[in-house]
Amino acid sequence: MSTTELQPRVGFFTDTSICIGCKACEVACKEWNDVPEERHGFSGTSYDNSGRLGANRWRHVAFVEQPAPPQRNGDGQLRWLMSSDVCKHCDRAACLEVCPTGALFRTEFGTVVVQEDVCNGCGYCVPACPFGVIDQRAGDGRVWKCTLCYDRIKVGGEPACSQACPTKSIQFGPLALLHSRAAERVEALRKDGQPGARLYGADHGDGVGGMGAFFLLLDEPEVYGLPPDPVVTTRDLPGMWRAAGAAAAALAALVAAAVAGGRR
């Protein structure tokens, strides 16, 4: 079978409730994809020393410290919320829509990949991403992001990050299977006293048409640094082009009428 034939849609399900913040996924991603090293120190505000997603960090584990709900004895405690963030591989990807060179393309697995040898560094895709994922590499100019280890999955392998995750917080597989598994997990957590458990990015009716990398969260998306209602940034482009076309046609008609009137 040709690798260009459509395959079952695959992606990531990240269950943040079992993430332990070990950052094994960050290390595995960097090692496999030869992502350049970045040096970070203690920020003074968080034990997370890797900051954010970027051209040199395709996986990022966020650390969120917050007061835990009061216990029955009235004592409040702290809890850590941890989540390994990554490119969402949106079903409707604005980055792909604005790319003028075709450097961004959708693979046979439904994922979105940058071809570094085609990217001209124009940067149009950077502001187009509603999640701030895509970034230009300093001294290079081209954009880089998670490929969902396209080179591994097209030969039947598993992405490096999910393979390295010791708790299986990051799960890889067919999206339909992952959605079913995630729904069961949310139900179990809610029954176990976690009313804030919810899915993020699993709804194909959302503003980006659903995501190829979705999450189980224990609090509001904003707590994890995620936009609560992401919308594809190119959603108004068709209407804008139609309006521009109508305006151009009206202007052309006015010019033609003026020229005809002048001749008379």
C-alpha positions in Angstrom: 0.0 0.0 0.0 1.3 3.4 -0.9 2.1 5.7 2.0 0.2 8.5 0.2 -3.1 6.6 0.6 -5.4 7.8 3.3 -4.9 6.0 6.6 -7.1 6.0 9.7 -6.9 9.4 11.5 -4.4 9.1 14.3 -3.4 11.5 17.1 -2.7 12.0 20.8 -4.9 11.8 23.8 -3.2 13.4 26.8 -4.7 12.5 30.2 -3.3 15.2 32.4 -4.7 13.5 35.5 -1.9 11.0 35.4 0.9 13.3 34.2 3.8 13.3 36.8 5.8 16.1 35.2 8.8 14.0 34.6 9.4 15.7 31.2 10.4 12.4 29.6 8.3 13.4 26.6 10.2 16.6 26.1 13.6 14.8 26.2 12.4 12.0 23.9 11.0 14.5 21.4 14.2 16.5 21.3 16.4 13.4 21.0 14.5 11.8 18.2 13.8 14.9 16.1 17.2 16.5 16.8 15.6 19.6 18.2 18.3 22.1 19.3 19.1 22.3 23.0 17.9 25.3 25.1 19.4 26.3 28.4 16.9 27.3 31.1 17.3 27.9 34.8 14.8 28.3 37.7 12.5 31.1 36.7 11.6 32.1 40.3 7.9 31.6 39.6 7.6 28.0 38.7 9.5 24.7 38.8 8.8 24.4 35.1 12.1 25.5 33.6 11.3 24.9 29.9 8.9 27.8 29.5 6.7 27.2 26.4 6.3 25.5 23.1 8.5 26.9 20.3 10.7 26.1 17.4 13.2 24.5 19.8 10.6 22.8 22.0 7.9 20.7 20.4 6.6 19.2 23.6 6.2 21.3 26.8 5.1 20.0 30.2 3.3 22.8 32.1 3.4 22.9 35.9 0.4 24.6 37.6 0.3 24.9 41.4 -3.0 25.8 42.9 -5.0 25.3 46.1 -6.8 22.0 46.2 -10.5 21.9 47.1 -11.0 21.9 50.9 -11.0 18.4 52.5 -13.8 17.2 54.7 -11.7 18.2 57.8 -11.5 21.7 56.4 -7.8 21.6 55.7 -6.8 23.1 52.4 -3.9 21.7 50.5 -2.0 22.4 47.3 -2.3 20.3 44.2 -0.2 20.2 41.0 -1.8 20.2 37.6 0.6 19.0 34.9 0.0 18.8 31.2 2.2 17.9 28.3 1.3 20.4 25.6 1.9 19.9 21.9 0.7 21.1 18.4 -3.0 20.3 18.2 -2.9 19.1 14.5 -6.3 20.9 14.0 -8.9 19.4 11.7 -9.1 22.9 10.2 -5.6 24.2 10.4 -5.2 28.0 9.7 -1.4 27.6 9.4 -1.9 25.3 6.5 -4.4 27.6 4.9 -2.1 30.6 4.9 1.1 28.9 3.8 2.0 30.3 0.3 4.6 27.7 -0.5 3.0 24.4 0.4 5.6 23.9 3.1 2.8 22.9 5.4 0.8 19.9 4.3 -1.7 17.4 5.7 -0.4 13.8 5.8 -2.3 10.7 5.0 -2.9 10.3 8.7 -4.6 13.6 9.0 -1.7 15.3 10.8 -0.1 18.6 9.8 3.6 18.7 9.0 6.2 21.4 8.0 8.6 20.6 5.2 11.7 22.5 6.3 13.2 22.3 2.8 10.2 24.1 1.3 9.6 26.7 4.1 10.8 30.1 3.0 10.5 31.7 6.5 7.7 34.1 5.5 6.1 33.6 9.0 2.5 33.9 7.9 1.6 30.7 9.8 2.9 32.1 13.1 0.1 34.5 13.9 -2.4 32.2 12.1 -2.1 29.5 14.8 -4.8 30.2 17.5 -2.6 28.3 20.1 0.7 30.1 19.5 2.4 26.8 18.6 4.3 27.5 15.5 7.5 29.5 15.9 10.4 30.6 13.8 13.9 29.5 14.8 16.4 32.2 15.5 19.2 32.3 13.0 17.2 30.1 10.7 13.9 31.9 10.0 12.0 28.8 9.1 9.2 27.5 11.2 9.3 24.3 13.2 6.7 22.3 15.3 5.6 18.8 16.2 5.3 16.4 13.3 3.6 13.7 15.4 6.8 11.8 14.4 5.6 11.4 10.9 8.8 9.5 10.0 7.9 6.9 12.7 4.2 6.5 12.2 4.4 6.0 8.5 6.4 2.9 9.0 4.1 1.6 11.7 5.9 3.1 14.7 4.8 5.2 17.7 5.8 8.8 18.3 8.8 9.2 20.6 7.0 11.2 23.3 4.1 8.7 23.9 6.5 5.8 23.8 8.6 7.4 26.5 5.8 8.5 28.8 6.0 6.2 31.9 2.4 6.7 33.1 0.8 6.6 29.6 -0.5 10.1 30.2 0.3 10.6 26.5 -1.6 8.0 24.4 -1.2 7.5 20.6 -3.6 5.7 18.3 -6.7 6.0 16.0 -8.6 9.1 17.1 -12.0 7.2 17.2 -10.5 4.8 19.8 -8.9 7.5 21.8 -12.2 9.5 21.9 -14.0 6.5 23.3 -11.3 5.8 25.9 -11.2 9.5 26.9 -14.9 9.6 27.5 -14.8 6.6 29.7 -11.9 8.1 31.7 -13.8 11.4 32.2 -16.8 9.5 33.5 -14.7 7.5 35.9 -12.9 10.6 37.3 -16.2 12.4 37.9 -17.5 9.4 39.8 -14.3 9.4 41.8 -14.9 12.9 43.0 -13.3 15.0 40.2 -16.2 17.1 38.9 -13.9 19.4 37.0 -12.7 16.6 34.6 -13.4 17.5 31.0 -12.2 16.9 27.5 -10.6 19.7 25.5 -10.3 19.5 21.7 -12.4 16.3 21.2 -15.4 18.1 19.8 -15.5 18.3 16.0 -18.0 21.1 16.3 -15.5 23.5 18.0 -13.9 26.5 16.3 -11.0 24.5 14.7 -13.1 21.5 13.7 -11.7 19.3 16.4 -8.0 18.5 17.2 -5.7 15.6 16.4 -4.2 16.1 19.8 -6.8 16.5 22.6 -6.6 16.6 26.3 -8.4 15.5 29.5 -8.2 18.5 31.9 -9.1 18.8 35.6 -9.8 22.5 35.5 -10.6 25.3 33.0 -8.4 25.4 29.9 -7.1 28.8 30.8 -5.5 27.3 33.9 -3.3 25.2 31.6 -2.6 28.2 29.3 -5.0 27.0 26.6 -7.6 29.3 24.9 -11.1 28.4 26.2 -12.8 28.8 22.8 -10.2 28.5 20.0 -11.3 29.6 16.6 -9.6 29.1 13.2 -8.1 32.5 12.4 -9.0 32.2 8.7 -12.7 31.6 9.3 -13.7 35.1 7.9 -11.4 34.9 4.8 -14.0 33.6 2.4 -16.5 36.3 3.3 -13.7 38.9 3.1 -12.7 37.7 -0.4 -16.4 37.8 -1.5 -16.8 41.3 -0.1 -13.6 42.4 -1.8 -14.7 40.9 -5.1 -18.1 42.6 -4.9 -16.4 45.9 -4.1 -14.0 45.5 -7.0 -16.9 44.6 -9.4 -18.8 47.7 -8.2 -15.8 49.9 -8.7 -15.2 48.5 -12.2 -18.8 49.2 -13.1 -18.5 52.8 -11.9 -15.3 53.3 -13.8 -16.9 51.8 -17.0 -20.0 54.0 -16.5 -17.8 57.1 -16.1 -15.7 56.3 -19.2 -18.9 55.7 -21.2 -20.4 58.9 -20.0 -17.3 60.9 -20.9 -17.3 59.5 -24.4 -20.9 60.6 -24.9 
